[in-house]
Amino acid sequence: MQWPGRLVGAAAVVLDDTGRILLVRHTYGRLNWELPGGASEPGETFAETALRELEEETGLVARVERLAGIYYKHEDDSHHFVFRCTVENSSEPIPSSDEISDCAYWNTGELPRPMSDFTIRRIRDALAEKSPCLLVDVPALNWLE
């Protein structure tokens, strides 16, 4: 049996001691703010993808607490896994990739723009006491400027 290739990515939701959420700003596309994350590589679990991407983009080393959600985007036929993570050290995030121009912790009531409604949805789900049990079907993205 041959399995078709699929687009799969993972992201990390990291909070600081005051409950602010870590976001990164991309150097490409809409120059948007986003959860640290990216595409899964062969031979790694989705949790490992989230942790690797977090370290590559911010320099932070973390551990996974729990799965916060699984999402499917029709527009590009991709699956996204989101994990709640805890930073292992007390380091400050530093943009550590050519893809990231800035990274910072933000109050959830004052999230920066531009940001997609999909990112806001994943943040809310990850912060909820109980995460979605089933795959979340994501409609076309709306951008908040």
N, CA, C and O atoms as CSV, one atom per row, in Angstrom:
chain,resi,resn,atom,element,x,y,z
A,1,MET,N,N,0.843,-1.183,0.000
A,1,MET,CA,C,0.000,0.000,0.000
A,1,MET,C,C,0.884,1.239,0.000
A,1,MET,O,O,1.865,1.308,0.740
A,2,GLN,N,N,0.543,2.197,-0.813
A,2,GLN,CA,C,1.249,3.481,-0.884
A,2,GLN,C,C,0.359,4.555,-0.272
A,2,GLN,O,O,-0.798,4.693,-0.669
A,3,TRP,N,N,0.877,5.315,0.685
A,3,TRP,CA,C,0.112,6.391,1.315
A,3,TRP,C,C,0.437,7.700,0.613
A,3,TRP,O,O,1.607,7.991,0.364
A,4,PRO,N,N,-0.567,8.485,0.292
A,4,PRO,CA,C,-0.300,9.774,-0.366
A,4,PRO,C,C,0.318,10.762,0.616
A,4,PRO,O,O,0.050,10.702,1.816
A,5,GLY,N,N,1.141,11.664,0.108
A,5,GLY,CA,C,1.699,12.714,0.959
A,5,GLY,C,C,0.607,13.679,1.377
A,5,GLY,O,O,-0.298,13.971,0.596
A,6,ARG,N,N,0.683,14.172,2.590
A,6,ARG,CA,C,-0.306,15.122,3.110
A,6,ARG,C,C,0.432,16.305,3.708
A,6,ARG,O,O,1.563,16.171,4.175
A,7,LEU,N,N,-0.207,17.453,3.691
A,7,LEU,CA,C,0.329,18.633,4.354
A,7,LEU,C,C,-0.076,18.577,5.823
A,7,LEU,O,O,-1.262,18.594,6.151
A,8,VAL,N,N,0.923,18.509,6.704
A,8,VAL,CA,C,0.665,18.437,8.136
A,8,VAL,C,C,1.613,19.384,8.849
A,8,VAL,O,O,2.808,19.420,8.557
A,9,GLY,N,N,1.072,20.149,9.784
A,9,GLY,CA,C,1.884,21.053,10.574
A,9,GLY,C,C,1.482,21.003,12.031
A,9,GLY,O,O,0.460,20.421,12.395
A,10,ALA,N,N,2.309,21.627,12.860
A,10,ALA,CA,C,2.032,21.666,14.298
A,10,ALA,C,C,2.494,23.004,14.862
A,10,ALA,O,O,3.438,23.616,14.362
A,11,ALA,N,N,1.816,23.438,15.903
A,11,ALA,CA,C,2.137,24.707,16.546
A,11,ALA,C,C,2.150,24.537,18.059
A,11,ALA,O,O,1.536,23.622,18.608
A,12,ALA,N,N,2.869,25.449,18.717
A,12,ALA,CA,C,2.988,25.444,20.179
A,12,ALA,C,C,2.295,26.667,20.762
A,12,ALA,O,O,2.495,27.793,20.304
A,13,VAL,N,N,1.484,26.427,21.772
A,13,VAL,CA,C,0.892,27.513,22.552
A,13,VAL,C,C,1.660,27.576,23.856
A,13,VAL,O,O,1.627,26.642,24.657
A,14,VAL,N,N,2.358,28.698,24.064
A,14,VAL,CA,C,3.209,28.892,25.238
A,14,VAL,C,C,2.739,30.135,25.973
A,14,VAL,O,O,2.551,31.191,25.369
A,15,LEU,N,N,2.550,30.004,27.280
A,15,LEU,CA,C,2.169,31.139,28.121
A,15,LEU,C,C,3.322,31.503,29.038
A,15,LEU,O,O,4.082,30.636,29.471
A,16,ASP,N,N,3.448,32.794,29.333
A,16,ASP,CA,C,4.440,33.195,30.328
A,16,ASP,C,C,3.800,33.139,31.718
A,16,ASP,O,O,2.653,32.715,31.857
A,17,ASP,N,N,4.533,33.564,32.735
A,17,ASP,CA,C,4.058,33.483,34.127
A,17,ASP,C,C,2.820,34.333,34.392
A,17,ASP,O,O,2.103,34.093,35.363
A,18,THR,N,N,2.563,35.319,33.546
A,18,THR,CA,C,1.405,36.188,33.751
A,18,THR,C,C,0.226,35.802,32.854
A,18,THR,O,O,-0.800,36.483,32.858
A,19,GLY,N,N,0.362,34.712,32.082
A,19,GLY,CA,C,-0.729,34.248,31.233
A,19,GLY,C,C,-0.758,34.842,29.842
A,19,GLY,O,O,-1.713,34.631,29.094
A,20,ARG,N,N,0.292,35.591,29.484
A,20,ARG,CA,C,0.357,36.129,28.123
A,20,ARG,C,C,0.819,35.032,27.165
A,20,ARG,O,O,1.557,34.128,27.558
A,21,ILE,N,N,0.381,35.116,25.909
A,21,ILE,CA,C,0.675,34.087,24.916
A,21,ILE,C,C,1.819,34.516,23.995
A,21,ILE,O,O,1.915,35.675,23.592
A,22,LEU,N,N,2.676,33.558,23.678
A,22,LEU,CA,C,3.814,33.810,22.798
A,22,LEU,C,C,3.371,33.763,21.336
A,22,LEU,O,O,2.736,32.806,20.892
A,23,LEU,N,N,3.721,34.818,20.601
A,23,LEU,CA,C,3.438,34.886,19.174
A,23,LEU,C,C,4.698,35.289,18.424
A,23,LEU,O,O,5.576,35.959,18.966
A,24,VAL,N,N,4.767,34.869,17.168
A,24,VAL,CA,C,5.878,35.247,16.296
A,24,VAL,C,C,5.320,36.016,15.109
A,24,VAL,O,O,4.173,35.819,14.709
A,25,ARG,N,N,6.159,36.905,14.545
A,25,ARG,CA,C,5.733,37.666,13.358
A,25,ARG,C,C,6.537,37.193,12.159
A,25,ARG,O,O,7.768,37.168,12.191
A,26,HIS,N,N,5.825,36.818,11.095
A,26,HIS,CA,C,6.465,36.304,9.882
A,26,HIS,C,C,7.126,37.413,9.066
A,26,HIS,O,O,6.705,38.569,9.101
A,27,THR,N,N,8.174,37.030,8.330
A,27,THR,CA,C,8.863,37.953,7.425
A,27,THR,C,C,8.363,37.799,5.997
A,27,THR,O,O,8.896,38.429,5.083
A,28,TYR,N,N,7.350,36.974,5.795
A,28,TYR,CA,C,6.840,36.699,4.451
A,28,TYR,C,C,5.312,36.812,4.452
A,28,TYR,O,O,4.686,36.938,5.504
A,29,GLY,N,N,4.732,36.766,3.261
A,29,GLY,CA,C,3.266,36.808,3.146
A,29,GLY,C,C,2.699,38.106,3.686
A,29,GLY,O,O,3.131,39.191,3.298
A,30,ARG,N,N,1.739,37.995,4.574
A,30,ARG,CA,C,1.055,39.160,5.145
A,30,ARG,C,C,1.825,39.796,6.307
A,30,ARG,O,O,1.344,40.752,6.916
A,31,LEU,N,N,3.007,39.277,6.616
A,31,LEU,CA,C,3.806,39.752,7.756
A,31,LEU,C,C,2.984,39.640,9.034
A,31,LEU,O,O,3.036,40.506,9.907
A,32,ASN,N,N,2.228,38.555,9.120
A,32,ASN,CA,C,1.270,38.375,10.204
A,32,ASN,C,C,1.896,37.799,11.467
A,32,ASN,O,O,2.995,37.244,11.456
A,33,TRP,N,N,1.149,37.955,12.556
A,33,TRP,CA,C,1.472,37.341,13.837
A,33,TRP,C,C,0.834,35.960,13.873
A,33,TRP,O,O,-0.271,35.764,13.368
A,34,GLU,N,N,1.529,35.014,14.468
A,34,GLU,CA,C,1.129,33.613,14.394
A,34,GLU,C,C,1.656,32.860,15.608
A,34,GLU,O,O,2.561,33.329,16.298
A,35,LEU,N,N,1.084,31.694,15.859
A,35,LEU,CA,C,1.662,30.775,16.840
A,35,LEU,C,C,2.969,30.226,16.279
A,35,LEU,O,O,3.065,30.007,15.071
A,36,PRO,N,N,3.977,29.998,17.117
A,36,PRO,CA,C,5.187,29.348,16.610
A,36,PRO,C,C,4.830,27.953,16.100
A,36,PRO,O,O,4.157,27.190,16.793
A,37,GLY,N,N,5.274,27.626,14.905
A,37,GLY,CA,C,4.955,26.311,14.354
A,37,GLY,C,C,5.334,26.217,12.899
A,37,GLY,O,O,5.845,27.169,12.308
A,38,GLY,N,N,5.078,25.054,12.325
A,38,GLY,CA,C,5.401,24.857,10.924
A,38,GLY,C,C,5.161,23.433,10.487
A,38,GLY,O,O,4.484,22.660,11.164
A,39,ALA,N,N,5.726,23.100,9.347
A,39,ALA,CA,C,5.503,21.804,8.710
A,39,ALA,C,C,6.233,20.677,9.427
A,39,ALA,O,O,7.356,20.837,9.904
A,40,SER,N,N,5.564,19.541,9.486
A,40,SER,CA,C,6.149,18.341,10.072
A,40,SER,C,C,7.163,17.745,9.099
A,40,SER,O,O,6.963,17.779,7.885
A,41,GLU,N,N,8.241,17.205,9.636
A,41,GLU,CA,C,9.273,16.562,8.831
A,41,GLU,C,C,9.182,15.051,8.995
A,41,GLU,O,O,8.695,14.561,10.014
A,42,PRO,N,N,9.656,14.304,7.981
A,42,PRO,CA,C,9.634,12.841,8.098
A,42,PRO,C,C,10.373,12.374,9.353
A,42,PRO,O,O,11.413,12.924,9.716
A,43,GLY,N,N,9.822,11.359,10.003
A,43,GLY,CA,C,10.486,10.767,11.160
A,43,GLY,C,C,10.244,11.465,12.477
A,43,GLY,O,O,10.854,11.092,13.479
A,44,GLU,N,N,9.368,12.475,12.520
A,44,GLU,CA,C,9.079,13.122,13.797
A,44,GLU,C,C,7.589,13.080,14.075
A,44,GLU,O,O,6.769,13.104,13.157
A,45,THR,N,N,7.253,13.017,15.353
A,45,THR,CA,C,5.848,13.070,15.754
A,45,THR,C,C,5.369,14.511,15.617
A,45,THR,O,O,6.175,15.427,15.456
A,46,PHE,N,N,4.062,14.707,15.682
A,46,PHE,CA,C,3.532,16.067,15.580
A,46,PHE,C,C,3.927,16.898,16.793
A,46,PHE,O,O,4.153,18.101,16.666
A,47,ALA,N,N,4.013,16.280,17.962
A,47,ALA,CA,C,4.480,17.001,19.151
A,47,ALA,C,C,5.935,17.429,18.968
A,47,ALA,O,O,6.305,18.540,19.345
A,48,GLU,N,N,6.757,16.560,18.394
A,48,GLU,CA,C,8.160,16.915,18.130
A,48,GLU,C,C,8.243,18.061,17.124
A,48,GLU,O,O,9.119,18.920,17.228
A,49,THR,N,N,7.330,18.071,16.149
A,49,THR,CA,C,7.291,19.176,15.186
A,49,THR,C,C,7.058,20.498,15.907
A,49,THR,O,O,7.771,21.472,15.664
A,50,ALA,N,N,6.071,20.538,16.788
A,50,ALA,CA,C,5.757,21.775,17.512
A,50,ALA,C,C,6.948,22.251,18.337
A,50,ALA,O,O,7.265,23.440,18.341
A,51,LEU,N,N,7.606,21.331,19.033
A,51,LEU,CA,C,8.753,21.703,19.872
A,51,LEU,C,C,9.948,22.155,19.035
A,51,LEU,O,O,10.629,23.114,19.397
A,52,ARG,N,N,10.206,21.474,17.920
A,52,ARG,CA,C,11.317,21.856,17.036
A,52,ARG,C,C,11.076,23.243,16.449
A,52,ARG,O,O,11.970,24.090,16.446
A,53,GLU,N,N,9.856,23.466,15.951
A,53,GLU,CA,C,9.538,24.760,15.355
A,53,GLU,C,C,9.629,25.887,16.392
A,53,GLU,O,O,10.130,26.971,16.093
A,54,LEU,N,N,9.148,25.628,17.601
A,54,LEU,CA,C,9.253,26.623,18.673
A,54,LEU,C,C,10.711,27.005,18.911
A,54,LEU,O,O,11.040,28.188,18.999
A,55,GLU,N,N,11.578,26.011,19.014
A,55,GLU,CA,C,13.000,26.287,19.257
A,55,GLU,C,C,13.636,26.991,18.061
A,55,GLU,O,O,14.408,27.934,18.235
A,56,GLU,N,N,13.316,26.535,16.841
A,56,GLU,CA,C,13.892,27.163,15.648
A,56,GLU,C,C,13.475,28.621,15.505
A,56,GLU,O,O,14.272,29.453,15.073
A,57,GLU,N,N,12.246,28.935,15.862
A,57,GLU,CA,C,11.730,30.284,15.655
A,57,GLU,C,C,12.001,31.238,16.804
A,57,GLU,O,O,12.095,32.446,16.586
A,58,THR,N,N,12.129,30.725,18.033
A,58,THR,CA,C,12.249,31.604,19.205
A,58,THR,C,C,13.448,31.297,20.105
A,58,THR,O,O,13.758,32.074,21.008
A,59,GLY,N,N,14.120,30.177,19.868
A,59,GLY,CA,C,15.218,29.770,20.731
A,59,GLY,C,C,14.786,29.118,22.026
A,59,GLY,O,O,15.637,28.728,22.826
A,60,LEU,N,N,13.479,28.986,22.260
A,60,LEU,CA,C,12.974,28.420,23.508
A,60,LEU,C,C,12.885,26.893,23.439
A,60,LEU,O,O,12.482,26.324,22.425
A,61,VAL,N,N,13.265,26.255,24.530
A,61,VAL,CA,C,13.140,24.805,24.674
A,61,VAL,C,C,11.961,24.550,25.603
A,61,VAL,O,O,11.859,25.154,26.671
A,62,ALA,N,N,11.069,23.649,25.188
A,62,ALA,CA,C,9.840,23.417,25.957
A,62,ALA,C,C,9.518,21.931,26.005
A,62,ALA,O,O,10.199,21.100,25.405
A,63,ARG,N,N,8.459,21.631,26.738
A,63,ARG,CA,C,7.910,20.274,26.767
A,63,ARG,C,C,6.407,20.396,26.521
A,63,ARG,O,O,5.793,21.414,26.842
A,64,VAL,N,N,5.830,19.351,25.949
A,64,VAL,CA,C,4.406,19.342,25.654
A,64,VAL,C,C,3.615,18.986,26.899
A,64,VAL,O,O,3.948,18.028,27.595
A,65,GLU,N,N,2.570,19.750,27.184
A,65,GLU,CA,C,1.633,19.450,28.273
A,65,GLU,C,C,0.482,18.588,27.772
A,65,GLU,O,O,0.143,17.566,28.369
A,66,ARG,N,N,-0.124,19.029,26.637
A,66,ARG,CA,C,-1.286,18.308,26.114
A,66,ARG,C,C,-1.596,18.759,24.696
A,66,ARG,O,O,-1.180,19.830,24.253
A,67,LEU,N,N,-2.343,17.905,23.995
A,67,LEU,CA,C,-2.880,18.255,22.691
A,67,LEU,C,C,-4.037,19.222,22.910
A,67,LEU,O,O,-4.928,18.953,23.716
A,68,ALA,N,N,-4.029,20.338,22.202
A,68,ALA,CA,C,-5.079,21.340,22.374
A,68,ALA,C,C,-6.106,21.313,21.245
A,68,ALA,O,O,-7.223,21.800,21.421
A,69,GLY,N,N,-5.747,20.752,20.090
A,69,GLY,CA,C,-6.699,20.692,18.999
A,69,GLY,C,C,-6.098,20.151,17.720
A,69,GLY,O,O,-4.887,20.208,17.507
A,70,ILE,N,N,-6.971,19.623,16.870
A,70,ILE,CA,C,-6.600,19.159,15.535
A,70,ILE,C,C,-7.539,19.845,14.558
A,70,ILE,O,O,-8.754,19.842,14.751
A,71,TYR,N,N,-6.982,20.429,13.515
A,71,TYR,CA,C,-7.744,21.247,12.578
A,71,TYR,C,C,-7.472,20.806,11.150
A,71,TYR,O,O,-6.366,20.380,10.816
A,72,TYR,N,N,-8.504,20.915,10.307
A,72,TYR,CA,C,-8.361,20.603,8.894
A,72,TYR,C,C,-8.775,21.817,8.078
A,72,TYR,O,O,-9.892,22.315,8.219
A,73,LYS,N,N,-7.864,22.299,7.216
A,73,LYS,CA,C,-8.141,23.438,6.345
A,73,LYS,C,C,-8.398,22.927,4.930
A,73,LYS,O,O,-7.511,22.366,4.287
A,74,HIS,N,N,-9.628,23.132,4.457
A,74,HIS,CA,C,-9.999,22.702,3.108
A,74,HIS,C,C,-9.203,23.439,2.033
A,74,HIS,O,O,-8.812,22.846,1.028
A,75,GLU,N,N,-8.963,24.739,2.249
A,75,GLU,CA,C,-8.381,25.546,1.183
A,75,GLU,C,C,-7.005,25.057,0.730
A,75,GLU,O,O,-6.637,25.270,-0.425
A,76,ASP,N,N,-6.241,24.413,1.601
A,76,ASP,CA,C,-4.957,23.845,1.160
A,76,ASP,C,C,-4.801,22.372,1.541
A,76,ASP,O,O,-3.699,21.828,1.474
A,77,ASP,N,N,-5.905,21.723,1.942
A,77,ASP,CA,C,-5.915,20.301,2.285
A,77,ASP,C,C,-4.838,19.970,3.328
A,77,ASP,O,O,-4.057,19.034,3.158
A,78,SER,N,N,-4.816,20.755,4.405
A,78,SER,CA,C,-3.785,20.566,5.429
A,78,SER,C,C,-4.404,20.288,6.796
A,78,SER,O,O,-5.508,20.734,7.108
A,79,HIS,N,N,-3.656,19.540,7.592
A,79,HIS,CA,C,-4.016,19.258,8.985
A,79,HIS,C,C,-3.052,20.016,9.896
A,79,HIS,O,O,-1.856,20.102,9.618
A,80,HIS,N,N,-3.586,20.560,10.981
A,80,HIS,CA,C,-2.786,21.321,11.941
A,80,HIS,C,C,-3.035,20.773,13.341
A,80,HIS,O,O,-4.180,20.650,13.776
A,81,PHE,N,N,-1.969,20.451,14.031
A,81,PHE,CA,C,-2.022,19.991,15.408
A,81,PHE,C,C,-1.511,21.126,16.293
A,81,PHE,O,O,-0.493,21.746,15.984
A,82,VAL,N,N,-2.210,21.397,17.383
A,82,VAL,CA,C,-1.804,22.457,18.308
A,82,VAL,C,C,-1.613,21.848,19.687
A,82,VAL,O,O,-2.460,21.097,20.172
A,83,PHE,N,N,-0.485,22.182,20.315
A,83,PHE,CA,C,-0.126,21.635,21.620
A,83,PHE,C,C,0.093,22.762,22.618
A,83,PHE,O,O,0.708,23.776,22.288
A,84,ARG,N,N,-0.412,22.587,23.847
A,84,ARG,CA,C,-0.043,23.465,24.965
A,84,ARG,C,C,1.330,23.021,25.422
A,84,ARG,O,O,1.563,21.833,25.645
A,85,CYS,N,N,2.240,23.971,25.563
A,85,CYS,CA,C,3.625,23.656,25.925
A,85,CYS,C,C,4.088,24.544,27.069
A,85,CYS,O,O,3.572,25.644,27.269
A,86,THR,N,N,5.065,24.052,27.813
A,86,THR,CA,C,5.673,24.799,28.904
A,86,THR,C,C,7.164,24.940,28.623
A,86,THR,O,O,7.843,23.962,28.311
A,87,VAL,N,N,7.666,26.169,28.735
A,87,VAL,CA,C,9.079,26.430,28.499
A,87,VAL,C,C,9.896,25.802,29.627
A,87,VAL,O,O,9.543,25.918,30.800
A,88,GLU,N,N,10.979,25.145,29.263
A,88,GLU,CA,C,11.835,24.433,30.223
A,88,GLU,C,C,12.760,25.371,30.993
A,88,GLU,O,O,13.179,25.054,32.106
A,89,ASN,N,N,13.079,26.518,30.406
A,89,ASN,CA,C,13.986,27.458,31.075
A,89,ASN,C,C,13.310,28.820,31.132
A,89,ASN,O,O,12.211,28.989,30.604
A,90,SER,N,N,13.934,29.760,31.745
A,90,SER,CA,C,13.312,31.079,31.880
A,90,SER,C,C,13.828,32.055,30.828
A,90,SER,O,O,13.798,33.267,31.040
A,91,SER,N,N,14.293,31.546,29.713
A,91,SER,CA,C,14.813,32.392,28.642
A,91,SER,C,C,13.721,33.252,28.026
A,91,SER,O,O,12.541,32.902,28.059
A,92,GLU,N,N,14.129,34.371,27.470
A,92,GLU,CA,C,13.218,35.222,26.712
A,92,GLU,C,C,13.256,34.783,25.252
A,92,GLU,O,O,14.313,34.392,24.756
A,93,PRO,N,N,12.133,34.840,24.563
A,93,PRO,CA,C,12.128,34.460,23.151
A,93,PRO,C,C,12.894,35.480,22.308
A,93,PRO,O,O,12.798,36.687,22.531
A,94,ILE,N,N,13.649,34.976,21.343
A,94,ILE,CA,C,14.423,35.810,20.422
A,94,ILE,C,C,14.185,35.280,19.020
A,94,ILE,O,O,14.300,34.073,18.806
A,95,PRO,N,N,13.856,36.139,18.046
A,95,PRO,CA,C,13.698,35.643,16.677
A,95,PRO,C,C,14.957,34.884,16.262
A,95,PRO,O,O,16.050,35.451,16.244
A,96,SER,N,N,14.804,33.611,15.931
A,96,SER,CA,C,15.956,32.748,15.667
A,96,SER,C,C,15.903,32.124,14.281
A,96,SER,O,O,16.558,31.112,14.032
A,97,SER,N,N,15.135,32.715,13.382
A,97,SER,CA,C,14.968,32.185,12.038
A,97,SER,C,C,14.784,33.348,11.076
A,97,SER,O,O,14.272,34.400,11.459
A,98,ASP,N,N,15.202,33.160,9.824
A,98,ASP,CA,C,14.987,34.184,8.807
A,98,ASP,C,C,13.506,34.412,8.553
A,98,ASP,O,O,13.127,35.449,8.008
A,99,GLU,N,N,12.657,33.455,8.938
A,99,GLU,CA,C,11.213,33.553,8.727
A,99,GLU,C,C,10.515,34.410,9.775
A,99,GLU,O,O,9.347,34.759,9.610
A,100,ILE,N,N,11.226,34.754,10.862
A,100,ILE,CA,C,10.609,35.453,11.999
A,100,ILE,C,C,11.296,36.800,12.227
A,100,ILE,O,O,12.512,36.860,12.410
A,101,SER,N,N,10.501,37.892,12.216
A,101,SER,CA,C,11.065,39.223,12.454
A,101,SER,C,C,10.943,39.660,13.905
A,101,SER,O,O,11.698,40.517,14.366
A,102,ASP,N,N,9.992,39.071,14.626
A,102,ASP,CA,C,9.766,39.474,16.013
A,102,ASP,C,C,9.048,38.348,16.741
A,102,ASP,O,O,8.343,37.549,16.124
A,103,CYS,N,N,9.227,38.291,18.029
A,103,CYS,CA,C,8.457,37.363,18.866
A,103,CYS,C,C,8.280,38.030,20.224
A,103,CYS,O,O,9.185,38.684,20.742
A,104,ALA,N,N,7.090,37.844,20.783
A,104,ALA,CA,C,6.776,38.505,22.049
A,104,ALA,C,C,5.558,37.842,22.674
A,104,ALA,O,O,4.786,37.154,22.006
A,105,TYR,N,N,5.406,38.071,23.978
A,105,TYR,CA,C,4.219,37.619,24.692
A,105,TYR,C,C,3.169,38.727,24.635
A,105,TYR,O,O,3.491,39.909,24.756
A,106,TRP,N,N,1.902,38.326,24.447
A,106,TRP,CA,C,0.797,39.265,24.304
A,106,TRP,C,C,-0.345,38.880,25.227
A,106,TRP,O,O,-0.611,37.698,25.443
A,107,ASN,N,N,-1.023,39.895,25.773
A,107,ASN,CA,C,-2.259,39.652,26.513
A,107,ASN,C,C,-3.297,39.140,25.523
A,107,ASN,O,O,-3.387,39.643,24.403
A,108,THR,N,N,-4.076,38.151,25.926
A,108,THR,CA,C,-5.035,37.555,24.994
A,108,THR,C,C,-6.141,38.522,24.585
A,108,THR,O,O,-6.769,38.329,23.544
A,109,GLY,N,N,-6.386,39.536,25.367
A,109,GLY,CA,C,-7.389,40.534,25.011
A,109,GLY,C,C,-6.845,41.644,24.129
A,109,GLY,O,O,-7.597,42.517,23.695
A,110,GLU,N,N,-5.553,41.619,23.860
A,110,GLU,CA,C,-4.907,42.676,23.066
A,110,GLU,C,C,-3.975,42.055,22.030
A,110,GLU,O,O,-2.814,42.450,21.927
A,111,LEU,N,N,-4.471,41.091,21.266
A,111,LEU,CA,C,-3.642,40.401,20.284
A,111,LEU,C,C,-3.286,41.334,19.132
A,111,LEU,O,O,-4.110,42.148,18.715
A,112,PRO,N,N,-2.059,41.221,18.612
A,112,PRO,CA,C,-1.609,42.114,17.547
A,112,PRO,C,C,-2.263,41.790,16.203
A,112,PRO,O,O,-2.879,40.736,16.042
A,113,ARG,N,N,-2.128,42.678,15.270
A,113,ARG,CA,C,-2.617,42.497,13.912
A,113,ARG,C,C,-1.462,42.747,12.945
A,113,ARG,O,O,-0.524,43.463,13.297
A,114,PRO,N,N,-1.499,42.186,11.750
A,114,PRO,CA,C,-2.523,41.301,11.217
A,114,PRO,C,C,-2.417,39.896,11.802
A,114,PRO,O,O,-1.338,39.414,12.146
A,115,MET,N,N,-3.581,39.263,11.897
A,115,MET,CA,C,-3.685,37.899,12.427
A,115,MET,C,C,-4.947,37.281,11.842
A,115,MET,O,O,-5.962,37.958,11.678
A,116,SER,N,N,-4.876,35.992,11.531
A,116,SER,CA,C,-6.056,35.327,10.968
A,116,SER,C,C,-7.020,34.900,12.064
A,116,SER,O,O,-6.633,34.709,13.217
A,117,ASP,N,N,-8.268,34.755,11.684
A,117,ASP,CA,C,-9.261,34.239,12.622
A,117,ASP,C,C,-8.929,32.796,13.016
A,117,ASP,O,O,-9.309,32.357,14.101
A,118,PHE,N,N,-8.234,32.062,12.163
A,118,PHE,CA,C,-7.808,30.701,12.468
A,118,PHE,C,C,-6.825,30.689,13.638
A,118,PHE,O,O,-6.912,29.829,14.515
A,119,THR,N,N,-5.897,31.636,13.650
A,119,THR,CA,C,-4.946,31.736,14.769
A,119,THR,C,C,-5.685,32.056,16.063
A,119,THR,O,O,-5.406,31.464,17.106
A,120,ILE,N,N,-6.626,32.992,15.995
A,120,ILE,CA,C,-7.404,33.341,17.186
A,120,ILE,C,C,-8.195,32.135,17.670
A,120,ILE,O,O,-8.277,31.902,18.875
A,121,ARG,N,N,-8.774,31.369,16.765
A,121,ARG,CA,C,-9.535,30.166,17.135
A,121,ARG,C,C,-8.635,29.166,17.873
A,121,ARG,O,O,-9.022,28.620,18.906
A,122,ARG,N,N,-7.438,28.934,17.336
A,122,ARG,CA,C,-6.529,27.968,17.965
A,122,ARG,C,C,-6.078,28.444,19.347
A,122,ARG,O,O,-5.926,27.632,20.260
A,123,ILE,N,N,-5.864,29.737,19.506
A,123,ILE,CA,C,-5.489,30.281,20.812
A,123,ILE,C,C,-6.625,30.062,21.811
A,123,ILE,O,O,-6.395,29.574,22.918
A,124,ARG,N,N,-7.833,30.418,21.426
A,124,ARG,CA,C,-8.991,30.251,22.327
A,124,ARG,C,C,-9.187,28.786,22.714
A,124,ARG,O,O,-9.435,28.472,23.878
A,125,ASP,N,N,-9.073,27.892,21.728
A,125,ASP,CA,C,-9.227,26.467,22.022
A,125,ASP,C,C,-8.150,25.984,22.993
A,125,ASP,O,O,-8.440,25.218,23.912
A,126,ALA,N,N,-6.921,26.425,22.795
A,126,ALA,CA,C,-5.816,25.987,23.647
A,126,ALA,C,C,-5.952,26.521,25.071
A,126,ALA,O,O,-5.501,25.877,26.018
A,127,LEU,N,N,-6.561,27.678,25.228
A,127,LEU,CA,C,-6.727,28.271,26.556
A,127,LEU,C,C,-7.968,27.765,27.279
A,127,LEU,O,O,-8.110,27.949,28.487
A,128,ALA,N,N,-8.866,27.125,26.533
A,128,ALA,CA,C,-10.094,26.607,27.146
A,128,ALA,C,C,-9.777,25.458,28.085
A,128,ALA,O,O,-8.806,24.725,27.891
A,129,GLU,N,N,-10.597,25.315,29.089
A,129,GLU,CA,C,-10.423,24.227,30.066
A,129,GLU,C,C,-10.499,22.861,29.376
A,129,GLU,O,O,-9.748,21.939,29.694
A,130,LYS,N,N,-11.425,22.763,28.429
A,130,LYS,CA,C,-11.603,21.503,27.709
A,130,LYS,C,C,-11.404,21.763,26.221
A,130,LYS,O,O,-12.097,22.596,25.638
A,131,SER,N,N,-10.465,21.057,25.609
A,131,SER,CA,C,-10.176,21.223,24.191
A,131,SER,C,C,-11.219,20.509,23.348
A,131,SER,O,O,-11.898,19.601,23.828
A,132,PRO,N,N,-11.348,20.930,22.062
A,132,PRO,CA,C,-12.278,20.231,21.177
A,132,PRO,C,C,-11.906,18.750,21.074
A,132,PRO,O,O,-10.729,18.412,20.948
A,133,CYS,N,N,-12.895,17.882,21.127
A,133,CYS,CA,C,-12.635,16.439,21.072
A,133,CYS,C,C,-12.426,15.951,19.651
A,133,CYS,O,O,-11.654,15.022,19.415
A,134,LEU,N,N,-13.105,16.570,18.715
A,134,LEU,CA,C,-13.067,16.114,17.338
A,134,LEU,C,C,-12.274,17.065,16.471
A,134,LEU,O,O,-11.945,18.179,16.879
A,135,LEU,N,N,-11.975,16.614,15.279
A,135,LEU,CA,C,-11.316,17.445,14.282
A,135,LEU,C,C,-12.164,18.680,14.017
A,135,LEU,O,O,-13.374,18.575,13.815
A,136,VAL,N,N,-11.536,19.841,14.018
A,136,VAL,CA,C,-12.238,21.096,13.743
A,136,VAL,C,C,-12.065,21.417,12.268
A,136,VAL,O,O,-10.941,21.522,11.777
A,137,ASP,N,N,-13.171,21.572,11.568
A,137,ASP,CA,C,-13.184,21.890,10.145
A,137,ASP,C,C,-13.068,23.403,10.002
A,137,ASP,O,O,-13.944,24.133,10.467
A,138,VAL,N,N,-12.004,23.884,9.369
A,138,VAL,CA,C,-11.720,25.309,9.284
A,138,VAL,C,C,-12.192,25.866,7.944
A,138,VAL,O,O,-11.748,25.391,6.899
A,139,PRO,N,N,-13.084,26.865,7.948
A,139,PRO,CA,C,-13.495,27.495,6.683
A,139,PRO,C,C,-12.378,28.391,6.156
A,139,PRO,O,O,-11.323,28.500,6.781
A,140,ALA,N,N,-12.598,29.020,5.032
A,140,ALA,CA,C,-11.618,29.950,4.470
A,140,ALA,C,C,-11.246,30.991,5.528
A,140,ALA,O,O,-12.102,31.442,6.290
A,141,LEU,N,N,-9.960,31.369,5.571
A,141,LEU,CA,C,-9.473,32.306,6.578
A,141,LEU,C,C,-10.002,33.712,6.330
A,141,LEU,O,O,-10.179,34.138,5.188
A,142,ASN,N,N,-10.247,34.419,7.424
A,142,ASN,CA,C,-10.527,35.843,7.395
A,142,ASN,C,C,-9.368,36.519,8.102
A,142,ASN,O,O,-8.898,36.043,9.135
A,143,TRP,N,N,-8.909,37.633,7.543
A,143,TRP,CA,C,-7.773,38.337,8.120
A,143,TRP,C,C,-8.243,39.585,8.850
A,143,TRP,O,O,-9.033,40.369,8.324
A,144,LEU,N,N,-7.749,39.756,10.062
A,144,LEU,CA,C,-8.082,40.923,10.890
A,144,LEU,C,C,-6.905,41.869,10.826
A,144,LEU,O,O,-5.796,41.526,11.235
A,145,GLU,N,N,-7.144,43.033,10.323
A,145,GLU,CA,C,-6.066,44.027,10.151
A,145,GLU,C,C,-6.077,45.030,11.273
A,145,GLU,O,O,-5.247,45.938,11.298
